[in-house]
Every structure is written in structure tokens, then in C-alpha cells.
Amino acid sequence: MSQHFFDLIRRGKTAEIAETVEEQPTLAQSRDAQGISALMLAIYTQQPMIRDFLLTRLQDLDIFEAAAVGNCLRIHRLLAEDAMRARSVSPDGWTPLHLASAFSTAEAVTLLLEHGAHVHQLSHNPLRNQPLHACVSLNHSVDVLRILIEAGADVNATQHGGYTPLLQAAAAGKKDLVILLLQHGARLDCVCDQGKSAIDYAKERGHTEIADTLASHVAQHA
């Protein structure tokens, strides 16, 4: 039944999920074979209505769920019980700081950093990335990015495939993030394992303003 429930989440079947949980309330707390919760799956698959519905049916979020939804009160309580949770790793290899950086708020990110989360901690999965990469990939918050950088995040760190945060931001068309990364020393001469630069990705994906911004930056620092 839980596998069917997870399939409903992936497909965004909000009404069917609500009906199913009404009939079997414990399904809201279910996890897959890897240990990923229904709530986390809703977050990963960008199903905000399902996420919010499940939150009304859950009482005790774990540190990863709390980080991903930005529940600072729950984060604080969990870290007060065990400070090492700030550097713990989820079943799929993410730290709480990765998840907060990717999906939630500046407040949650700040709280985790203040309680010992490490800005350079690598994910325990094939991406082998840092919270800064997670932020650039999945978040649009300049505030979160700035907080991570001010906490010491390396703007030129690479993840699997040789991608730096600037390469990610340029490819995704996130101009505000590109500008902030450049202001903090992101290098334009970095290329991924495919030999492409940030300018290459911006041009390839039609992000003309970003390509112009990057080219201007190169000219200013030539």
C-alpha cells in the first residue's frame, strides 16, 4: 500500500492522497525502502499542496523534514536534544543544511549554521556536493546564498561533473545568483568535465542577459 501511496505523490494526485490518508492515517508517516518519508518525496517532486497536506497530518518531524520545510522551532528542539543532528546525514545522503539550503528559508539555514552545521560538508551520494550547490540548484533565494557565502562556503567548489555554483546558476538562468557569486570571487575560467564554461551554458540556454553580464565581468577583469 505504501508503494501505491508514494506513486500517488509522484503523480501529484492530491485528492486521492487526501482520501487515502483519511482512510489510513498512518500512511502520512510512511517511508520507502530507502527510508525516505512521504513528506520528503512530496518536497523532492515539487508537490507543495501534498507537502502542506501531509504536514497537517504529521506531529514529529525529523531533522531532515524540519530543515526542508523551514520549521525552526522543531529544528531548535531537535538540536537541543542532540547537537550532532546538525551534521547528520539522511538516508539519501543529504545533511540538514543541504535540505534547508535547497528548499526552505534563510532563517532555517542560519539556525543550522549557528548550531554546528558545516558549510563544507559533502553530501553522501553521487553528487558529492556542498550546501551551496544545493542552494543554487533548487533555491532562488539570494539571502540563503549570501548566508552560506558569509559562513565561508567556497564559491568555486566543484560537485560531481566538475560543476561550480556559477556554472549551475548560469545554466539555470538565475541572474541574481550569478551576480552575487561574481561579487564574491566566482571564477569564470572554470569549466565542467564537458569543457563548458558559465558563458557557454548561458549562451547555449538562451540566457542572454547572463551571458552579457559574464562577458562584461571578463572585460572588466582582463
ABEGO torsion letter per residue (X at the ends): XAAAAAAAAAAGBAAAAAAAAAABAAAAABBBAAGBBAAAAAAAAGBAAAAAAAAAABABBBAAAAAAAGBAAAAAAAAAABAAAAABBBAAGBBAAAAAAAABBAAAAAAAAAAGBBAABBBBBAAGBBAAAAAAAABABAAAAAAAAAAGBBAABBBBGGBBAAAAAAAAGBAAAAAAAAAAGBBAABBBAAGBBAAAAAAAAGBAAAAAAAAAAAAAAX
